[in-house]
Amino acid sequence: MQQVLVVDDELAHLNALSELLQAAGYEVLRTRQPERALAIAESAGPDLIITDWDMPGLSGVALIQQLKAHPATRDIPVIMCTGKMTSSESLETALGAGAVDYVRKPVDPIELRARVRSMLQLSASHRALLAKEEALTRQNAQLRELNALLDRQKRALHEAATVDRLTGLFNRDYLMEQLSREFSNAQRYGHPFSCLVIDVDHFKSFNDRHGHLVGDVVLRDTAQLLLRHTRRGDVLGRFGGEEFVVLLPGTPALKAAALADVLRGAVAQAVYDTGEERLQVTVSVGVADNRVGEPPNEMALLKHADEALYAAKRQGRDRVVRYTPGG
Ligand SMILES: Nc1nc2c(ncn2[C@@H]2O[C@H](COP(=O)(O)OP(=O)(O)OP(=O)(O)O)[C@@H](O)[C@H]2O)c(=O)[nH]1
């Protein structure tokens, strides 16, 4: 049942209005004290308030202003009921304060019922709209959360697909993708493009001597060391096992070999302290670019770098060898 709060200091008016509304099927809350009306409105949350204008203590206009200032009662429609509504100024004052309508005293029962009914209908649709808006806001927040979750999952999937778990560098698949892309770009724009293949020397015997776990730590630390010495734009990844690849867009073989030697030297100087032993490893590096030997595609370039790496191994390891055709 819809609830109407009636506020009027005159008992006769209060009774008359209450009876009228009850007869029309509304539940009536009533008070003769406008100050109490605020508390009742806040706790009961009636569907409509009808208030007198002239009341001791708090006038109807002041009551409406206070109701409108409070978030819990702000949206309750208020009808001003008074004999004052003779001038358009007083009508303007009442509506300006926040009343949605007014009725004149003495109250015409038919008019009052009609105004109350239409106001309650309006208020019900207003509430339904507010509820829909709230539901939409909630759904929007849920959608935002879902989107953020999807983004996180997408990032995690992308990372799983492109990152090597042991070292945190790019993995073989990603390296191959980038190799193909950078090779095509370099060929299209006539830019130099180099590739380094870096392999830890005698890693099998290192593992045999110190254990696979220590071997893992060395691979991880070597990866970080290589990362520190490469630039943004260089693509560094673990190709597999104890082999790393660095793609150097915009870099010819000579400069790439200089960088390779910096990387080789950094690895050779690094000391891995196991607590019991201070261990060192070296790397051999093969260097090739898209000019020397004119590799027709990215796989040929990689093969050139691999051939240079094996030449470095043959020549005694811990060194950098540049690819030369027929060499
Ligand atoms: N700890 C560790 N070892 C690995 C990993 N992947 C490959 N290896 C080891 O790396 C070693 C590579 O050995 P080889 O390919 O024979 O080469 P090498 O002993 O390094 O000898 P050269 O390359 O000729 O200097 C093997 O013993 C592999 O088990 C890894 O993820 N962790």
The ligand as an SDF file (V2000), in Angstrom:
LIG
                    3D

 32 34  0  0  0  0  0  0  0  0999 V2000
   70.5440  -26.3350  -16.3850 N   0  0  0  0  0  0  0  0  0  0  0  0
   70.0090  -26.3710  -17.5760 C   0  0  0  0  0  0  0  0  0  0  0  0
   70.6610  -26.9960  -18.5760 N   0  0  0  0  0  0  0  0  0  0  0  0
   70.1320  -27.0230  -19.7920 C   0  0  0  0  0  0  0  0  0  0  0  0
   68.9190  -26.4200  -20.0710 C   0  0  0  0  0  0  0  0  0  0  0  0
   68.6420  -26.6060  -21.3830 N   0  0  0  0  0  0  0  0  0  0  0  0
   69.6640  -27.3260  -21.9030 C   0  0  0  0  0  0  0  0  0  0  0  0
   70.5800  -27.5690  -20.9510 N   0  0  0  0  0  0  0  0  0  0  0  0
   71.8110  -28.3480  -21.0490 C   0  0  0  0  0  0  0  0  0  0  0  0
   72.7480  -27.6910  -21.8370 O   0  0  0  0  0  0  0  0  0  0  0  0
   73.6790  -28.6750  -22.2820 C   0  0  0  0  0  0  0  0  0  0  0  0
   74.0800  -28.3930  -23.6970 C   0  0  0  0  0  0  0  0  0  0  0  0
   75.0510  -29.3060  -24.0490 O   0  0  0  0  0  0  0  0  0  0  0  0
   75.6770  -29.4080  -25.4980 P   0  0  0  0  0  0  0  0  0  0  0  0
   74.6510  -29.0490  -26.5120 O   0  0  0  0  0  0  0  0  0  0  0  0
   76.3030  -30.7390  -25.5910 O   0  0  0  0  0  0  0  0  0  0  0  0
   76.7410  -28.3050  -25.5470 O   0  0  0  0  0  0  0  0  0  0  0  0
   77.8360  -27.8240  -24.5350 P   0  0  0  0  0  0  0  0  0  0  0  0
   78.1020  -28.8400  -23.4730 O   0  0  0  0  0  0  0  0  0  0  0  0
   77.4490  -26.4800  -24.0370 O   0  0  0  0  0  0  0  0  0  0  0  0
   79.0730  -27.7300  -25.4400 O   0  0  0  0  0  0  0  0  0  0  0  0
   79.3970  -26.6230  -26.4900 P   0  0  0  0  0  0  0  0  0  0  0  0
   78.1660  -25.9490  -26.8770 O   0  0  0  0  0  0  0  0  0  0  0  0
   80.0270  -27.3670  -27.6360 O   0  0  0  0  0  0  0  0  0  0  0  0
   80.3760  -25.7130  -25.8510 O   0  0  0  0  0  0  0  0  0  0  0  0
   72.9970  -30.0370  -22.1320 C   0  0  0  0  0  0  0  0  0  0  0  0
   73.6130  -30.7480  -21.1020 O   0  0  0  0  0  0  0  0  0  0  0  0
   71.5760  -29.6610  -21.7240 C   0  0  0  0  0  0  0  0  0  0  0  0
   71.0140  -30.5860  -20.7900 O   0  0  0  0  0  0  0  0  0  0  0  0
   68.2260  -25.7640  -18.9940 C   0  0  0  0  0  0  0  0  0  0  0  0
   67.1390  -25.2150  -19.1380 O   0  0  0  0  0  0  0  0  0  0  0  0
   68.8120  -25.7670  -17.7850 N   0  0  0  0  0  0  0  0  0  0  0  0
  1  2  1  0
  2  3  2  0
  2 32  1  0
  3  4  1  0
  4  5  2  0
  4  8  1  0
  5  6  1  0
  5 30  1  0
  6  7  2  0
  7  8  1  0
  8  9  1  0
  9 10  1  0
  9 28  1  0
 10 11  1  0
 11 12  1  0
 11 26  1  0
 12 13  1  0
 13 14  1  0
 14 15  2  0
 14 16  1  0
 14 17  1  0
 17 18  1  0
 18 19  2  0
 18 20  1  0
 18 21  1  0
 21 22  1  0
 22 23  2  0
 22 24  1  0
 22 25  1  0
 26 27  1  0
 26 28  1  0
 28 29  1  0
 30 31  2  0
 30 32  1  0
M  END
$$$$
